[in-house]
């Protein structure tokens, strides 16, 4: 990659992080995709045409899914939009490139029985087990993202008031109810939580054996292990608990707007796609409330 391209990529990263306030994971993903493209082209980014973008995506089409292709195109479109904003280009070469057609993505969803089996299957004879059970209860009980669980602060869990203050994507805050099993599991964890290795970590709710905040990978691995021990063979991740949380709420009559607020979605359309409701449930609800239902 030429020195000028490196400078532009560094400035673009700063723009995403500081001005757009994107999460560290999103910034890393976008910059990785742009870097991948820049490494494979000898052309000045100010002169790159749509043919180069289309060729870049086509050459790697067999190695990645259509969803990954769409993400790469989205990252490049964002990068070139930024170049236009900075006065480095007059047009966006991605505008002439067709978006890969995606089928409707429906994440895996657990049944209530499967969720219960996974949570109750955790061995709570050790402090790590008590911690893991509390994490699972909060993932399912509050519908948090794995990054939100890892960064959760003790001072943001208001047990007596029954809610959690969550700092989500783009540093946006929301309040999520917490109660029942999640509260009990969290309080049990706090009663035996080890000391943090440094004052900077004192307020982090979940720590590893070194007294540092848990990583996303650690939670991923814990969830997969817990599912395996419970005999759940579905391909799941921490996000599966978030999706199951939303699905079960709507199946039991929760308002879609309420679920949208709890999940922290900007658009109701995201929530509609995110929640997996079987057609029989929708059909029954519609027919029961339609004025000409006979």
Beta strands, then each sheet from edge to edge (+ up, - down):
strand 1: 157-158
strand 2: 163-167
strand 3: 173-177
sheet 1: 1+ 2- 3+
end
